[in-house]
Amino acid sequence: MRPWIRVSIAGLLGAVAMFLWASIAHLATPLGSIGISQVPEGESLLAPMHATLGETPGLYFFPRSEGQSAEAMKAYAAKLATQPSGFILYHPPGASSPVTRQLVAEFASELVQSLIAAALLAWAAIAGYWLRVGFVSLIGVAAGITTNLSYWNWYGFPTNYTVSYAGTEIAGYIAAGLVIAAVLPRNIPNGLWRVRETQITVAIGDMG
């Protein structure tokens, strides 16, 4: 079997493992709801929100900032001291929840992630099953903290939400790594796309 075919199979099966883990984490455990609270029902908040934001969906920050100048930043700091702050992901009335499309998009995203992890693992040509699992898991650590910690740092996302979602993503990569490391052999010669030194020398010579 050609190496790229095996990598593709490993990536696909890894994505299935990642998707199954995500489904279990969100449906059978509280991990998907940690740090998330419900807005109280009623028109006291929703009606004024619709009247203010209208029919334009988007991500809205509050309180309003008037720019990045020293005066604007000082005025914004004063607002933060006396007013609530945060942001709202807003959709006007009429929004739908197409679960099937969302599930397909989620699996497609995890397939891309898993294929990248499988390709990097094949390129690295690491011997030893658990070392290969650890390699994919470290990719997951990088992926899990890249956005989650930044959102916690800059936007004040709840700590328990950040830990939960980063941990869920990392666990997904561990699940994928267990499968990818089992499918990919450790004896892919010199990695998947390793270029010989002679080829590099020739290429440099041609450029000169």
N, C-alpha and C positions, 0 to 999 in steps of 0.2 A: 504494500500500500504506500502510495506517495506521501511524503511528510505533510504536505499542505492539506491533504485529505484527512489525515489523522488529526491534525490540528483543528480542522473544521469540525470533525466529529466530537473531539474533546471540548471545544468551545460550545457546541450545541448542547451536549449533555451537561456541561457545567452550568449553562444558562437554565436548564430544566431544574437542576438542583437548587440554584439560586432563587428561581421563581417559586418553587415549592416551599422553600424556607420562608420567603417573604410572605407567602399566603398563610402559612402556619403562624408566623409572628404577629400578623395583623388580625387574623380571625380567631385564633385559639389562645392568644396570650394578650396581656394588656400593653404590650410594647408599642403598639400602634397608636395608643391614646394617651400615653404618659406625657404630661406637660401641656395637654390641650384642654381648654375649658370651653364650655358652652355659653354663648351669649344668652341672657335671659330673654324669654319670649315676650312679645308685646310690641306696640307701635312706638314706644317712647324713644327707642334708638333707631329702629329700622326705617320708619317713615321719614324722620329728618335726614337720615343718611341718603335715602333715595332722592329726597328733595334737593340735597346739596350736590350729590355726585351725578345725578341724572342717569342717562342711559350709556355712559361711557365706562366700560369695564377697565380695570387696571389695578395697579399697586399704588396705594396712596399713603404718604407719610403725613403725620400730624404731630405737633402743631406745624404750621407753615413756616418754612425758612425763606428768607428773602435774598439769599446769596451766600457767598463765601468771604465777603469782606469782613474786616475786624468789627465794624459796627453791626453788621448783620449777625455775625456769630455771637456777639454780646447780647443782642436783642433776643436771639434764639435761646441762649442760656437762661435769660430771664423768664422766657415762656416755659422752659422745662421746669423751672423752680416753682411755678404756680399752676401749670396746666398738665393734664394727662398727655402722654406721648406714646407713640407706637406707629404701626402701619396696618392698613387693611387691604386684603386682597378682595376686591369688590367686583361683584357681578350684578347687573340690574335684573329686575324681574324677568322671568322667561328663560333663565338658564336651565339647561338639562344636565343629566348625569349619565352619559352613555357608557355604562360599565364595560360592555364588550370592547369598545374602542380603547378605553383606558387600560384594560387588561392586555390587549394586543400591544399597545404602545409600551407598556411596562415590560412585557416579555422581550420586545424588540430592543429596548434599552439594555436589559440584562444580557441579551445575546451579544450585543456589541462589546459590553464590558468583559464577558467571559471569553470571547474570541481574542480580544486584546491580551488578556491574561494568559491564554493558551499559547498565543504567538510569542509573547515575551518569555514564557517558560521554555518553549522549544528552542528559542534563540539562545537562552542561557545555558541549555544542556546540562542541567544540574542532576547529579547522580543521587539516588536515595529517595525513596517515596516520601518520607516525612519532610525532608529538605525541600522537595518540590511543593508539597502542601504549604510549608512555611513561606516559600517564595510568593505563591499566589495570595496567601493571607496578608503578607506585608503590602502587597498592592492594595488589598482591601483596607488596610490601616490608613494608607495615604488617601484613598478615595473617601473613607469615612470621615476623616478630620478636615479635608480640604474645604468643604463648604460649611459643615456643621459648626466647627470651632470659630470660623469667621463670623457666622451669623450670631453666635453666642457673644462674641467679643464686640462686634460693631452694633448690633441691633438689639442686644439684650434678650435673645431667646432663652427660655428657661433652662437651667442647668440639667434638670432631669430629662427634659425633652432632648437636649443635645446629646447627653450620654446614651439615652435610649436609641435614638435614630442612628448615631454613629456606631453603636454596638450592633444594631440590627444589620447595618450595611457590612460591617466587618465580618459578622457571622455568616452573611450570605457569601462572601468571598471564601470563607473557610469551607463552607459546603461545596462551593464550586471547585475549590482546590482539591478536596478529597476525590472528586470525580476526575478532574483534569489530570491530576498526577497519576491516577490509575490507568487512564487511557493512553496518555503519552508515554512512550518508552523512554528509558533513561539513556538509550544508546543511539539517539539521533546524531549522526556523525557531525562533530564540529558545530552543532547548532543547526538551525533551520536555514538561515540565509547568510551564513558567515562567508565573507569574501576572502579569498586567498590573497596572501601578501603579494604574490606575483601579479595578480589582477590590479591591485592598488598601484603597484609600481608602474605597470603599463599605462594605467589611466593618468597618472601624474606625468609620465613622460610624454604622452600625447598632448596634454595641456600645455606643456612647455614648448 
